[in-house]
Amino acid sequence: MYDMTRLAFETDSCRSISLMLDSVIHRVIEFGDVKTSDGYHNLSHHGKSKEKLAQLTAIDEWHMKLLENFSPTSKTTKEEATICSTGQ
């Protein structure tokens, strides 16, 4: 979804976007070597459980890595400068 978002911005197909991240709606999340015991929302009610906090941290770090992979491409995309005139 991050790749599609980047492409939409690069092609000027849209100017704003909303992403629904799977980890928020799915009960158990798997990515890389991580498998959570519950969905993000339920884990957010962690009651200071170290195990649940570790899982939340892993999910958040995963999302930040995806976002980081999205950003560098955006930074290298060049756009032409446009000067707006008020006609005065």
All heavy atoms as an XYZ file, in Angstrom:
697
protein
N       0.820     -1.191      0.000
C       0.000      0.000      0.000
C       0.870      1.263      0.000
O       0.491      2.265     -0.585
C      -0.939      0.000      1.203
C      -2.019     -1.091      1.159
S      -3.003     -1.134     -0.374
C      -3.831      0.415     -0.318
N       2.024      1.183      0.670
C       2.910      2.350      0.667
C       3.409      2.641     -0.755
O       3.517      3.793     -1.157
C       4.092      2.132      1.606
C       3.729      2.259      3.070
C       3.550      1.144      3.864
C       3.561      3.512      3.664
C       3.221      1.264      5.212
C       3.228      3.644      4.997
C       3.064      2.510      5.769
O       2.731      2.642      7.085
N       3.710      1.582     -1.519
C       4.165      1.768     -2.898
C       3.072      2.409     -3.749
O       3.348      3.292     -4.563
C       4.584      0.434     -3.519
C       5.863     -0.119     -2.928
O       6.625      0.668     -2.317
O       6.102     -1.331     -3.074
N       1.833      1.971     -3.563
C       0.724      2.545     -4.321
C       0.510      4.006     -3.933
O       0.208      4.848     -4.787
C      -0.554      1.734     -4.103
C      -0.490      0.375     -4.771
S      -1.943     -0.637     -4.468
C      -3.231      0.360     -5.169
N       0.668      4.308     -2.663
C       0.523      5.681     -2.193
C       1.583      6.570     -2.830
O       1.284      7.650     -3.342
C       0.638      5.738     -0.661
O      -0.391      4.934     -0.094
C       0.543      7.157     -0.146
N       2.826      6.112     -2.804
C       3.921      6.880     -3.406
C       3.641      7.120     -4.886
O       3.777      8.237     -5.387
C       5.251      6.152     -3.220
C       6.445      6.980     -3.716
C       7.739      6.195     -3.750
N       7.696      5.230     -4.842
C       7.597      3.905     -4.699
N       7.548      3.365     -3.509
N       7.558      3.108     -5.743
N       3.207      6.081     -5.591
C       2.923      6.204     -7.018
C       1.781      7.188     -7.271
O       1.847      7.990     -8.202
C       2.573      4.832     -7.601
C       2.300      4.785     -9.093
C       3.536      5.236     -9.866
C       1.900      3.373     -9.498
N       0.760      7.170     -6.437
C      -0.362      8.109     -6.591
C       0.113      9.545     -6.446
O      -0.299     10.424     -7.209
C      -1.453      7.794     -5.570
N       0.995      9.796     -5.489
C       1.529     11.149     -5.311
C       2.455     11.532     -6.464
O       2.406     12.653     -6.962
C       2.269     11.282     -3.986
C       1.365     11.315     -2.784
C       1.677     10.571     -1.664
C       0.212     12.083     -2.757
C       0.859     10.592     -0.539
C      -0.617     12.117     -1.644
C      -0.288     11.366     -0.532
N       3.321     10.604     -6.867
C       4.277     10.905     -7.933
C       3.590     11.193     -9.262
O       4.079     11.996    -10.058
C       5.258      9.741     -8.108
C       6.263      9.623     -6.994
C       7.171      8.416     -7.133
O       6.983      7.596     -8.056
O       8.078      8.294     -6.302
N       2.464     10.550     -9.516
C       1.743     10.759    -10.770
C       0.686     11.847    -10.648
O      -0.069     12.080    -11.585
C       1.083      9.451    -11.236
O       0.168      9.015    -10.228
C       2.125      8.380    -11.514
N       0.648     12.475     -9.486
C      -0.328     13.531     -9.201
C      -1.762     13.034     -9.396
O      -2.643     13.763     -9.828
C      -0.060     14.774    -10.055
C      -0.628     16.043     -9.416
O      -0.852     16.039     -8.195
O      -0.839     17.020    -10.147
N      -1.982     11.766     -9.077
C      -3.316     11.179     -9.161
C      -4.179     11.592     -7.973
O      -5.400     11.505     -8.032
C      -3.231      9.647     -9.194
O      -2.503      9.233    -10.319
N      -3.528     11.976     -6.894
C      -4.253     12.450     -5.716
C      -3.325     13.340     -4.894
O      -2.127     13.350     -5.107
C      -4.768     11.293     -4.871
S      -3.480     10.369     -4.056
N      -3.905     14.067     -3.972
C      -3.129     14.956     -3.114
C      -3.233     14.581     -1.644
O      -2.523     15.113     -0.810
C      -3.550     16.393     -3.332
C      -3.285     16.825     -4.762
C      -3.284     18.303     -4.901
N      -3.029     18.647     -6.286
C      -1.880     19.115     -6.714
N      -0.894     19.288     -5.876
N      -1.723     19.420     -7.977
N      -4.141     13.688     -1.326
C      -4.242     13.197      0.052
C      -4.672     11.739     -0.001
O      -5.270     11.282     -0.983
C      -5.243     14.021      0.872
O      -6.543     13.826      0.368
N      -4.363     11.022      1.058
C      -4.667      9.592      1.072
C      -4.852      9.130      2.512
O      -4.287      9.711      3.437
C      -3.542      8.800      0.377
C      -4.027      7.423      0.005
C      -2.293      8.746      1.201
C      -3.287      6.826     -1.158
N      -5.655      8.118      2.689
C      -5.824      7.464      3.994
C      -5.434      6.013      3.833
O      -5.802      5.377      2.849
C      -7.285      7.523      4.457
O      -7.683      8.832      4.685
N      -4.689      5.505      4.791
C      -4.298      4.101      4.764
C      -4.910      3.382      5.952
O      -4.805      3.849      7.084
C      -2.778      3.951      4.846
C      -1.965      4.393      3.643
C      -0.474      4.315      3.967
C      -2.287      3.541      2.447
N      -5.537      2.255      5.705
C      -6.009      1.391      6.784
C      -4.978      0.289      6.912
O      -4.775     -0.494      5.988
C      -7.387      0.805      6.448
C      -7.905     -0.126      7.495
S      -8.181      0.757      9.040
C      -9.029     -0.471      9.960
N      -4.287      0.271      8.016
C      -3.206     -0.685      8.211
C      -3.762     -2.001      8.754
O      -4.527     -2.007      9.717
C      -2.166     -0.099      9.167
C      -1.623      1.262      8.724
C      -0.722      1.844      9.793
C      -0.887      1.135      7.406
N      -3.381     -3.108      8.117
C      -3.908     -4.418      8.497
C      -3.707     -4.759      9.959
O      -4.524     -5.429     10.562
C      -3.264     -5.525      7.652
C      -3.840     -5.590      6.254
O      -4.899     -4.980      6.019
O      -3.237     -6.258      5.404
N      -2.620     -4.316     10.521
C      -2.330     -4.696     11.903
C      -3.350     -4.123     12.879
O      -3.438     -4.552     14.008
C      -0.933     -4.256     12.312
O      -0.853     -2.851     12.333
N      -4.129     -3.169     12.442
C      -5.120     -2.571     13.321
C      -6.391     -3.407     13.345
O      -7.081     -3.485     14.355
C      -5.435     -1.129     12.865
C      -6.513     -0.502     13.717
C      -4.178     -0.282     12.912
N      -6.706     -4.105     12.249
C      -7.973     -4.829     12.189
C      -7.838     -6.342     12.351
O      -8.806     -6.992     12.719
C      -8.720     -4.517     10.876
C      -7.889     -4.893      9.658
C      -9.141     -3.067     10.818
C      -8.627     -4.793      8.336
N      -6.672     -6.887     12.074
C      -6.511     -8.336     12.166
C      -6.242     -8.766     13.599
O      -5.632     -8.059     14.382
C      -5.373     -8.801     11.256
C      -5.755     -8.758      9.823
N      -5.326     -9.677      8.927
C      -6.549     -7.914      9.121
C      -5.817     -9.407      7.741
N      -6.550     -8.330      7.845
N      -6.695     -9.944     13.910
C      -6.550    -10.446     15.264
C      -5.097    -10.784     15.591
O      -4.575    -10.391     16.610
C      -7.445    -11.670     15.454
C      -7.464    -12.149     16.847
C      -8.809    -12.760     17.190
N      -8.737    -13.465     18.433
C      -8.715    -12.875     19.627
N      -8.774    -11.581     19.712
N      -8.629    -13.583     20.720
N      -4.440    -11.556     14.761
C      -3.040    -11.935     14.976
C      -2.239    -11.436     13.774
O      -2.657    -11.596     12.642
C      -2.888    -13.461     15.126
C      -1.430    -13.851     15.241
C      -3.662    -13.950     16.347
N      -1.110    -10.832     14.037
C      -0.303    -10.213     12.991
C       1.011    -10.975     12.869
O       1.642    -11.290     13.871
C      -0.024     -8.743     13.345
C      -1.336     -8.028     13.637
C       0.731     -8.043     12.235
C      -1.187     -6.891     14.598
N       1.403    -11.255     11.630
C       2.680    -11.911     11.377
C       3.475    -11.072     10.389
O       2.955    -10.673      9.358
C       2.469    -13.302     10.787
C       1.835    -14.292     11.735
C       1.715    -15.676     11.130
O       2.725    -16.154     10.562
O       0.621    -16.252     11.211
N       4.726    -10.798     10.718
C       5.631    -10.104      9.808
C       7.043    -10.443     10.229
O       7.358    -10.500     11.408
C       5.390     -8.594      9.801
C       5.455     -7.952     11.161
C       6.645     -7.421     11.632
C       4.340     -7.924     11.974
C       6.702     -6.848     12.884
C       4.385     -7.341     13.233
C       5.572     -6.801     13.689
N       7.883    -10.720      9.241
C       9.253    -11.123      9.556
C       9.249    -12.317     10.484
O       8.579    -13.314     10.237
N       9.974    -12.213     11.576
C      10.030    -13.284     12.571
C       9.034    -13.079     13.700
O       9.038    -13.810     14.678
C      11.445    -13.364     13.176
C      12.485    -13.764     12.145
O      12.104    -14.374     11.132
O      13.671    -13.461     12.352
N       8.169    -12.087     13.572
C       7.254    -11.720     14.650
C       5.860    -12.288     14.387
O       5.328    -12.171     13.290
C       7.160    -10.182     14.788
C       6.158     -9.793     15.852
C       8.531     -9.596     15.097
N       5.295    -12.887     15.411
C       3.897    -13.314     15.384
C       3.294    -12.853     16.707
O       3.749    -13.252     17.774
C       3.758    -14.823     15.232
C       2.305    -15.262     15.159
C       2.152    -16.746     14.910
C       0.676    -17.100     14.841
N       0.484    -18.526     14.594
N       2.284    -12.015     16.619
C       1.682    -11.485     17.837
C       0.625    -12.437     18.379
O       0.110    -13.290     17.662
C       1.041    -10.103     17.584
O      -0.024    -10.256     16.654
C       2.066     -9.118     17.070
N       0.295    -12.252     19.634
C      -0.708    -13.112     20.274
C      -2.115    -12.555     20.128
O      -3.092    -13.245     20.403
C      -0.384    -13.274     21.765
O      -0.431    -12.017     22.416
N      -2.225    -11.299     19.667
C      -3.533    -10.652     19.569
C      -3.434     -9.488     18.590
O      -2.351     -9.163     18.110
C      -3.961    -10.142     20.950
C      -5.471    -10.181     21.134
O      -6.197    -10.141     20.107
O      -5.927    -10.245     22.269
N      -4.555     -8.852     18.295
C      -4.589     -7.697     17.412
C      -4.087     -6.451     18.109
O      -3.981     -6.394     19.337
N      -3.802     -5.432     17.327
C      -3.212     -4.205     17.854
C      -4.082     -3.563     18.929
O      -3.598     -3.176     19.984
C      -2.971     -3.208     16.712
C      -2.130     -2.034     17.132
C      -0.753     -2.071     16.988
C      -2.706     -0.896     17.685
C       0.030     -1.005     17.370
C      -1.932      0.183     18.073
C      -0.563      0.117     17.914
O       0.214      1.169     18.306
N      -5.370     -3.460     18.654
C      -6.255     -2.799     19.618
C      -6.239     -3.521     20.961
O      -6.101     -2.892     22.015
C      -7.687     -2.719     19.087
C      -8.624     -2.079     20.057
N      -8.693     -0.720     20.225
C      -9.503     -2.622     20.946
C      -9.585     -0.446     21.165
N     -10.089     -1.581     21.620
N      -6.390     -4.824     20.928
C      -6.373     -5.577     22.189
C      -5.017     -5.479     22.885
O      -4.949     -5.396     24.113
C      -6.765     -7.032     21.964
C      -8.239     -7.186     21.641
O      -9.058     -6.323     21.953
N      -8.588     -8.286     20.998
N      -3.949     -5.479     22.119
C      -2.618     -5.332     22.718
C      -2.449     -3.951     23.347
O      -1.715     -3.800     24.321
C      -1.523     -5.564     21.676
C      -1.350     -7.003     21.190
C      -0.388     -7.045     20.009
C      -0.880     -7.909     22.317
N      -3.150     -2.954     22.805
C      -3.021     -1.607     23.355
C      -3.619     -1.509     24.762
O      -3.328     -0.582     25.498
C      -3.669     -0.574     22.427
O      -5.073     -0.677     22.455
N      -4.417     -2.466     25.150
C      -4.934     -2.558     26.523
C      -4.015     -3.515     27.287
O      -4.451     -4.519     27.831
C      -6.384     -3.071     26.518
C      -7.315     -2.149     25.811
N      -7.858     -1.040     26.413
C      -7.784     -2.160     24.534
C      -8.640     -0.409     25.551
N      -8.607     -1.067     24.395
N      -2.754     -3.184     27.334
C      -1.694     -4.080     27.795
C      -1.602     -4.245     29.301
O      -1.037     -5.220     29.780
C      -0.338     -3.616     27.267
C      -0.084     -2.167     27.487
N       0.235     -1.639     28.715
C      -0.123     -1.135     26.618
C       0.410     -0.330     28.596
N       0.192      0.008     27.326
N      -2.147     -3.321     30.067
C      -2.039     -3.426     31.521
C      -0.599     -3.509     31.996
O      -0.288     -4.170     32.983
N       0.300     -2.873     31.239
C       1.736     -2.852     31.530
C       2.412     -4.221     31.404
O       3.497     -4.442     31.939
C       2.017     -2.226     32.892
C       1.564     -0.779     32.966
C       1.952     -0.126     34.263
C       1.449      1.311     34.279
N       1.791      1.994     35.504
N       1.771     -5.141     30.695
C       2.361     -6.459     30.436
C       3.573     -6.290     29.522
O       3.473     -5.737     28.424
C       1.344     -7.381     29.766
O       1.975     -8.482     29.161
N       4.727     -6.765     29.954
C       5.956     -6.635     29.165
C       5.821     -7.350     27.822
O       6.308     -6.861     26.804
C       7.151     -7.168     29.949
C       7.544     -6.263     31.093
C       8.763     -6.779     31.820
C       9.103     -5.847     32.974
N      10.309     -6.255     33.668
N       5.165     -8.504     27.816
C       4.989     -9.274     26.578
C       4.140     -8.490     25.569
O       4.490     -8.378     24.401
C       4.319    -10.614     26.878
C       4.104    -11.475     25.649
C       3.369    -12.769     25.952
O       3.401    -13.231     27.117
O       2.758    -13.307     25.016
N       3.032     -7.915     26.033
C       2.160     -7.151     25.133
C       2.831     -5.860     24.679
O       2.721     -5.482     23.507
C       0.825     -6.854     25.815
C      -0.034     -8.089     25.984
C      -1.363     -7.750     26.625
C      -2.215     -9.003     26.764
N      -3.536     -8.695     27.330
N       3.545     -5.190     25.576
C       4.262     -3.969     25.199
C       5.338     -4.260     24.152
O       5.546     -3.473     23.230
C       4.868     -3.297     26.424
C       3.870     -2.558     27.321
C       4.517     -2.202     28.659
C       3.351     -1.313     26.621
N       6.002     -5.395     24.285
C       7.027     -5.784     23.307
C       6.394     -6.026     21.939
O       6.960     -5.646     20.906
C       7.758     -7.034     23.788
N       5.212     -6.630     21.924
C       4.522     -6.866     20.664
C       4.072     -5.543     20.028
O       4.196     -5.360     18.809
C       3.315     -7.782     20.881
C       3.724     -9.208     21.243
C       2.529    -10.092     21.509
O       1.641    -10.210     20.673
N       2.505    -10.719     22.679
N       3.563     -4.641     20.839
C       3.171     -3.318     20.326
C       4.372     -2.584     19.749
O       4.290     -1.974     18.679
C       2.546     -2.476     21.441
C       1.101     -2.767     21.791
C       0.681     -1.973     23.019
C       0.176     -2.458     20.631
N       5.481     -2.651     20.440
C       6.711     -2.012     19.970
C       7.124     -2.598     18.621
O       7.481     -1.862     17.701
C       7.834     -2.170     21.002
O       7.425     -1.537     22.222
C       9.138     -1.568     20.518
N       7.067     -3.919     18.495
C       7.446     -4.576     17.243
C       6.542     -4.128     16.097
O       7.022     -3.841     14.994
C       7.381     -6.099     17.408
N       5.244     -4.034     16.342
C       4.304     -3.594     15.305
C       4.601     -2.146     14.910
O       4.680     -1.822     13.720
C       2.846     -3.729     15.788
C       2.480     -5.194     16.002
C       1.890     -3.072     14.785
C       1.166     -5.400     16.738
N       4.766     -1.274     15.893
C       5.030      0.136     15.610
C       6.339      0.321     14.852
O       6.417      1.117     13.908
C       5.038      0.959     16.898
C       3.645      1.112     17.500
O       2.648      0.920     16.775
O       3.560      1.407     18.707
N       7.370     -0.413     15.240
C       8.649     -0.324     14.539
C       8.524     -0.814     13.104
O       9.128     -0.243     12.190
C       9.727     -1.108     15.290
C      10.167     -0.416     16.566
C      11.159     -1.232     17.377
O      11.403     -2.421     17.053
O      11.695     -0.675     18.356
N       7.741     -1.854     12.890
C       7.509     -2.384     11.544
C       6.846     -1.327     10.669
O       7.268     -1.081      9.544
C       6.666     -3.650     11.646
C       6.267     -4.267     10.346
C       7.084     -4.699      9.333
C       4.936     -4.544      9.916
N       6.349     -5.232      8.311
C       5.020     -5.151      8.652
C       3.691     -4.356     10.490
C       3.888     -5.556      7.950
C       2.577     -4.769      9.782
C       2.685     -5.355      8.528
N       5.818     -0.669     11.205
C       5.144      0.383     10.445
C       6.088      1.546     10.154
O       6.052      2.119      9.058
C       3.899      0.894     11.176
C       2.726     -0.009     11.032
N       2.122     -0.269      9.835
C       2.049     -0.734     11.951
C       1.122     -1.105     10.004
N       1.057     -1.408     11.283
N       6.925      1.900     11.086
C       7.869      2.999     10.864
C       8.888      2.630      9.795
O       9.288      3.471      8.992
C       8.573      3.389     12.159
C       7.665      4.057     13.181
S       6.868      5.556     12.569
C       5.210      4.965     12.210
N       9.308      1.359      9.733
C      10.233      0.926      8.677
C       9.558      1.020      7.317
O      10.179      1.422      6.332
C      10.713     -0.496      8.935
C      11.739     -0.568     10.037
C      12.188     -1.987     10.282
C      13.134     -2.008     11.469
N      13.496     -3.358     11.870
N       8.274      0.643      7.248
C       7.543      0.765      5.991
C       7.433      2.227      5.582
O       7.606      2.568      4.413
C       6.141      0.149      6.119
C       6.077     -1.361      6.279
C       4.641     -1.802      6.571
C       6.610     -2.065      5.042
N       7.153      3.086      6.538
C       7.047      4.511      6.261
C       8.400      5.093      5.856
O       8.485      5.919      4.950
C       6.490      5.249      7.480
C       6.146      6.715      7.294
C       5.108      6.897      6.191
C       5.628      7.293      8.600
N       9.457      4.620      6.506
C      10.805      5.082      6.161
C      11.142      4.695      4.720
O      11.740      5.475      3.988
C      11.819      4.463      7.115
C      13.250      4.846      6.822
C      14.225      4.163      7.756
O      14.040      2.964      8.039
O      15.157      4.835      8.205
N      10.745      3.501      4.307
C      10.993      3.068      2.931
C      10.186      3.887      1.934
O      10.560      4.017      0.781
C      10.659      1.582      2.757
C      11.631      0.693      3.506
O      12.754      1.083      3.779
N      11.192     -0.488      3.851
N       9.072      4.439      2.370
C       8.242      5.283      1.524
C       8.864      6.667      1.360
O       8.889      7.221      0.284
C       6.842      5.398      2.150
C       5.964      6.437      1.532
C       5.373      6.205      0.298
C       5.709      7.623      2.168
C       4.548      7.154     -0.273
C       4.885      8.575      1.615
C       4.301      8.339      0.382
N       9.396      7.218      2.425
C       9.868      8.598      2.446
C      11.067      8.888      1.555
O      11.054      9.883      0.851
C      10.179      9.028      3.883
O       9.000      9.024      4.632
N      12.130      8.072      1.555
C      13.294      8.443      0.738
C      12.955      8.611     -0.734
O      13.459      9.498     -1.388
C      14.270      7.280      0.942
C      13.893      6.709      2.246
C      12.396      6.892      2.336
N      12.063      7.786     -1.260
C      11.668      7.916     -2.657
C      10.955      9.240     -2.864
O      11.151      9.906     -3.861
C      10.739      6.751     -3.051
O      11.402      5.531     -2.737
C      10.418      6.772     -4.521
N      10.133      9.617     -1.911
C       9.416     10.887     -2.011
C      10.396     12.052     -2.019
O      10.202     13.026     -2.729
C       8.443     11.044     -0.840
O       7.503     10.007     -0.847
N      11.456     11.955     -1.231
C      12.436     13.037     -1.140
C      13.217     13.194     -2.441
O      13.661     14.287     -2.763
C      13.399     12.778      0.012
C      12.772     12.950      1.378
C      13.774     12.640      2.470
C      13.115     12.683      3.836
N      14.028     12.306      4.902
N      13.405     12.105     -3.186
C      14.189     12.183     -4.415
C      13.332     12.562     -5.617
O      13.861     12.815     -6.685
C      14.893     10.838     -4.706
O      13.907      9.815     -4.840
C      15.876     10.492     -3.609
N      12.016     12.601     -5.447
C      11.131     12.983     -6.535
C      11.165     14.498     -6.697
O      10.890     15.224     -5.764
C       9.692     12.507     -6.262
O       9.702     11.099     -6.078
C       8.766     12.876     -7.415
N      11.525     14.950     -7.886
C      11.645     16.386     -8.153
C      10.345     16.912     -8.761
O       9.749     16.273     -9.610
C      12.804     16.665     -9.107
C      14.137     16.136     -8.612
C      14.607     16.881     -7.389
C      15.979     16.372     -6.977
N      16.250     16.511     -5.602
N       9.939     18.073     -8.298
C       8.768     18.733     -8.850
C       9.176     20.109     -9.339
O      10.085     20.736     -8.806
C       7.668     18.865     -7.795
C       7.098     17.538     -7.363
C       5.899     17.704     -6.431
O       5.252     18.769     -6.461
O       5.624     16.772     -5.693
N       8.484     20.592    -10.356
C       8.751     21.929    -10.860
C       8.149     22.960     -9.918
O       7.062     22.768     -9.388
C       8.138     22.101    -12.251
C       8.793     21.237    -13.304
C       8.150     21.456    -14.666
O       7.604     22.548    -14.910
O       8.218     20.533    -15.476
N       8.867     24.042     -9.710
C       8.362     25.119     -8.866
C       7.310     25.895     -9.636
O       7.441     26.128    -10.830
C       9.503     26.041     -8.457
N       6.260     26.272     -8.961
C       5.181     27.050     -9.571
C       5.029     28.340     -8.816
O       4.936     28.335     -7.578
C       3.859     26.268     -9.535
O       4.042     25.014    -10.162
C       2.763     27.032    -10.232
N       4.996     29.438     -9.515
C       4.809     30.732     -8.883
C       3.348     31.140     -9.091
O       2.851     31.173    -10.216
C       5.739     31.801     -9.477
C       7.195     31.370     -9.246
C       5.452     33.164     -8.900
C       8.211     32.243     -9.918
N       2.669     31.414     -8.008
C       1.263     31.827     -8.069
C       1.196     33.345     -8.080
O       1.854     34.007     -7.281
C       0.495     31.277     -6.880
S       0.460     29.488     -6.845
N       0.383     33.885     -8.938
C       0.217     35.322     -9.023
C      -1.185     35.705     -8.567
O      -2.152     35.024     -8.906
C       0.432     35.775    -10.471
O       0.121     37.147    -10.603
N      -1.272     36.785     -7.826
C      -2.580     37.260     -7.359
C      -3.194     38.211     -8.382
O      -4.336     38.626     -8.225
C      -2.462     37.975     -6.003
O      -1.595     39.101     -6.153
C      -1.960     37.024     -4.940
N      -2.455     38.584     -9.410
C      -2.962     39.466    -10.441
C      -2.949     40.931    -10.060
O      -3.524     41.769    -10.724
N      -2.304     41.258     -8.957
C      -2.255     42.655     -8.512
C      -1.015     43.342     -9.006
O       0.027     42.891     -9.099
C      -2.320     42.725     -6.999
C      -3.647     42.203     -6.493
C      -3.720     42.271     -4.971
O      -2.925     42.908     -4.307
N      -4.708     41.616     -4.412
